[in-house]
């Protein structure tokens, strides 16, 4: 598995998120690859200077074209790391740095994850996460390092002008009510609801 840091829209290398590309063995019969290997994942995190955490929950979502989910995160002590992959269709997956102490605070990275490229995005604690469905429908699987906790969950508005995320939209996205009413980055910062 190959792990690489992504660059933000400003060209900065953002510490934390990693794009993971597995080694795929394929022929006319189909393909095989390890979608999860604890040792390989731990080695990738350690090589990047990150702490290795255990996963406690797997989530599976299905979305129609144009559905935008996010940007979600959980505050400490229930902050979550997420390992995200798309097994049907294609999504544009985004991580926003919400760590006030980070040199890339407020910057974002994005990657196209698809059933065809088999790539995964590691979104560590301290980042808001969301994705936009680019295909007719998409199914996304993600592992989390902590259980979902309603009291800790926060939503950052997907179209916040401070973040200026370049979503590959072809019209208005389809949103859940909580995502359409999510707070702006500055409002979350003023309320002390971002990470140290």
N, C-alpha and C positions, 0 to 999 in steps of 0.2 A: 504494500500500500504506500502510495506517495502522498505526503502531506505538504501543503504550502500555505503560507500566509497570503491574505488578500490585501489589495490596495484600496484605500478609500477613494472617493471622488476627487479628493485633493491630492492624491498621489502618495499619501502616507501609508506605510505598512502598519496595519492595525494589529497590535499584540492581542492574542486570545483566539479569535475565530480561525479555524483551519479548514481548508478545502481538502477533503480526503478522496483520493482516486484509487480504487482497488485494482489489483491485477486480475483481469478477466481472461478466462480460458474459453475460447469459442471455436466452433467449427460448424459444418452444415447441419449438425443435430441440435445446436443451441449454444448455451454458454453455462459456465460455472464460475462463481467467485465467492470468496468469504465476505459476507456483508458485515460480519461482526467478529472480531477476535480480540479478546481482552488484552492479551500480551502485546499485540501489534498496536492497538490504540494507546495503551499505556506508554509504549516506547515513543510514539509520535508526540504525545503530550510532554513527556519528560525531555525529549530533544528540543522542544520549544520552551522549556523552562516552566511548564505548568504542573500544577498538582493533579494527581490522578484521583478521580472520584468514582464511586460505584454507582451504577444505574439501578433505580428502584421501580421504574414504571415504563411501560411501552404504550404509546398512543398511536392511533390510526385515524386519519381524517380523509374524507372524500369531499371534493369541491368541484363545482361546475365552473365553466369558463368565466373569467372576470371576477371570481370571488377573491377578495383580499381579506386575509385573516391576520390580525395584529394591529399594532405592534405590542406584544405582551411580554411581561416579565413579572417575577415575584421578588419581593424585598426580603432581606435577611430577617430572621435566620432560615427562611424557607426558599432562598434564592435557588434557582434551577440552572444547571447546565443542560443543553439539549444537543443530541446528535440526530440530525435531520436528513432523511433521504426520500426521494420520490420514486415510487415503484410502478406507477401508472401515469402516463402523460408527462407534463413538464410544468415546473413552477419557477418563479423568480423569487429566491429566498434572500432575506435581508436580516442583518444584525446591526444594531445601533449601539455604540459605546456609551453607556450611561454611568461610567465611573468618573466621578469628579476629579480624582487624582491622576487620571490618565492623560498622557500627552495627546491622545486622539479623542478626548471627550467630545461627544456630540457628532462625531463622524460615523459614517456607515459603510458597510461592505455588502456586496450582493453577488449572488452566483445563480446561474441557471442549473437547477437540479432536474434530472429527467430519468425515466426508465431506460433511455438509450445510453446515457453517459455513466450511470451507476454511481455518480459522485455523491458525497455526503458533506454536510456542513456542520462542523462542531461550533456551537454557540455557547461559550462559557458563561458562568455567573457574571452579572454586571452588564449584560447586554439585553436590550429589547429585541424580540424576534417576531418576524412576520413573513408571509409569502403571498404572492399573487399567482393565481392559476392561469397559465398561458394556453393550455390545450383545452379541448372540449370538456374534459374532466381530468382530475388528477387525484391520486391517492398518495398521501404523505405518511410515512412512519417516522416517529421520533422517540428516542429514549430520553428519559429525564433522570437527573441525579437526586431530585427530591420529589415528594408527592405534591400533587396540586393542592393549593391552599387558598380558598376564596379570600380570606382576610389579608393575605399577603400579595394577591394579584393586583397588578396595575396595568393600565393600557395607555400607550403613547400614541397620539394621533398620527395616522399614516401619512397625511399630507402636510405635516408641520413645515412651515416655510424656513425655520431655522435649520432643519435637517436637509431640506431640499433633495429628498430621495428621488432618483430618476427611475420611477416605476415604468415599465414598458406597457403602458395602458393604451387601449384602443376604445376609449369611452370611459364613463364613470364606473368605478368598481362596485361590486355587490358586497355590502358590509353587514355584519351583525350590528344590532343596536348599540352594544357596548363599545364597538370599534368606531362607530360614527360619532359617539359622544365622548371619545377618549380625550384626555387632556393634552395640551401643548407641552413641548419640552420645557419651556420657560416656566410654565405653571407647576409642573412636577418638580422642577429645581427649586422654585420659591417655597413649595410646600415641604421640602426636605425629603422628597420621595424618590430620590435617585440613590446611587451607590456612593460610598465614600471615595 
